[in-house]
Amino acid sequence: MGKTETIVSKYKEVTDFELMQEIARFESRALEELYDRYSPLLYTIIKKIAPNQLTADKILIEVFVIIWRKITKFDFAKGNVYAWLVTLARNKAVDTLRRERSAGQTVPAYDDEYEDYFILPTFDSKMDLLDFKTAFTLKPKIERSLAKLTDTQKYVLHLAYYEGYTIDEIADKLNVPLSTVRSKIMTALHSLRDFLVRD
């Protein structure tokens, strides 16, 4: 077995967290392995937010460029790779969609400071983050719980999470008072939580 093959096989056997540690040492093979593991999942999330294939392809590449450039921003103390990558992909896709919607309008410059604040994930220290295996086993339960929401509840959550609309923008889009949108989102989230607990 050649040296390159040995390196590749070595990374196939390490954990996601260990891959992130290797990426922090600028090991490009570790990034390739992370891409192989996570690109199908991240692409599915991105494509749901940005259905255009060329846009989705571009976002996926940009996500892994961000990982390479900003690996030091990953919280190695918390160490939840799955939650960090999924949130990063979602944030990047939503930001791209918002910028497309705002064509011709003044939008904040996309620079390092903006990326650090709005794109890179930050989690509450008290939050219990899922790993890939746990999230996969919970998927059917979450889908059943989402199915129990009303059409209106599903729609406002979709606008907020997948399309990145702010509460103000949702109120304008639906032509309803801001307080109504806020109430609907909170009700939807509480209902989802209750369904998850009871399911």
N, C-alpha and C positions, 0 to 999 in steps of 0.2 A: 504494500500500500504506500503511495507517495505521500510526501509531507503535506501537500494541500488537502488530500483526501483525509489524512489523519486529523487535521485541524477542523475540517468540516464535520467529521463524525464526532469529534470531541464536543462540539457545540450542540449537536443534536441530542446529546445525553444530559446536558445541564438544565437547570431550572430557568424559568423566565427571569427570576431575580438575578441569578448568576449571569445570565446574558446581559442584563442591564449593567451589571458591574464591569463586564468585559467591554461593553460599548463605551463606558466611562473611561476605559483605558485606550479608546480609539481603535478597538479591534473591529475592522470592517466585516470580517467573517461572522462575528456575533450579530451585527446588524442584519446581515443577509439571512441568518437563521431566524431572527425575530420577525423579519419580513415574511419568511416562509410560513411561520406559525400563525401570524396575526393578520396578514393582508386579506385573506378571504373574509374574515369577520369584520374588519374595519371597512373594507370595500362595501360590504352589505349595508352597514350603517350609513356610510357616506352616500351611497346610491339612493337610499331612501330619502335623504335630505336633498341631494342634488341629482335628480334623475338623469340629466344629460351625461352621456358616457364620457365624452372628452373632459368635461368639468370634473367628474368623479375620478377619472384616471389621474388628472393633474393634482387634485386634492390629496389623493392617496400618496403620491410621490412627495408632495410637500410635507405631509405628516411625518414621513420617515426622515426627511431632511431636517425637520424641527427636532426629532428625537436625537439625531446625530449631533446637531449644533447645541441643543439645550439639555443634554443628558444630565448635566450637573443640577438642573432644576428638579429632577425627579427626587421624591422624598425617599431616600434609601432607609430611613428609620422606620417609616410606615411600610414601605416595600410592596405595595399592591400594584403590580404591573398591569393586570387586566383592567382595573378601574381607571388607571392613569391613561392607558392607551385608548380605551373606548371614549373617555371624556375628551381627550385631546382631538381625536378624529371628529367627534360630534361638534366641538367648538370651532374647529377649522372649517368644517363644512357649512355650519350655520353662518359664520362670519363671511364666507365666500358668497353665500346666498343673499345675505343682507346687502353686501356691496353691489351685487348685481341688481338688486331691487332699487338701490339708491343711485343708479347711474344718472349722472347729470346733477346730482345733489352734492353738497359738501359732506364728506365723510372723514373721520379721523385718519391720519396718515398711518399706514401699516409699517411700523418700525419695531426695533427690539423691545422698546418699552411697552408698546401696545401689545405685542405678542406675549410678553411675560405676564401682563395683567389680564388680558382678555382671552387668550388662546390656551396658555398652559394651565393644566388643572390645578386647583387648590381645594383641599378637602378639610372639613372640620376635623380636629384631632379626635373628637368623640365619635365620629362616624365609623360604623362598622362596614368596611368595604368588602365586596365580594371578590373571590378569585374566579378564574375561568371555570373550574370544575363545578363550584357551587352555583354560579350563575347559570350554567348549562342545565343543572338538575332542577333549578327553580323556573326555568323557561316555561314549561307547560302550566305551572301554577300561575305565573304572571299573566300568561295569555288568557287563561280562564277568567282571571280577575278583571282584566281589561275588557273582556267580552261582556261582563256584567254592567259596565258603565253605560250610561245613556249615550245616544248619538252626539248630543251637545257636549257632554263631558269629554268624550273621545276627541271631538273636533277641537275644542279649546286646548287640550293637552297636546294634540298634534301641532297646532299652530305655534304653541309656546316652545315645545321641545324640538320637533323636527324642522320646523320652518323658521325658528328663531325670532318670532314676532314678540315684541315687548307687550306689556299689558295695554299701554296706550295705543299701540298699533292694532291690537286685536279689537279693542273697543271701536276704533275707527273703521276697521274692516267689517265688523258685524253691525256697526251703527247702533251700539248700545252703550249705556253709561259705563264709565270706568269701574265704578263700584260693583256693577253686575258682573263684569268680566272677572274681577278679583274674587268675587264670591263663587263664581262657577269653577274657577281653577282650584280654589281651596276645597270646595265641596268634592270635586273630582278626585283630588289627591287624598282626601280623608276617606272617600268611598273606596278608592283603590287599596288604601292601607287596611281598611276594615275587611275587604274581601280577601286580601292576602292572609290576614290573621285567621279568618274563619275557614278558609279553604282547606 
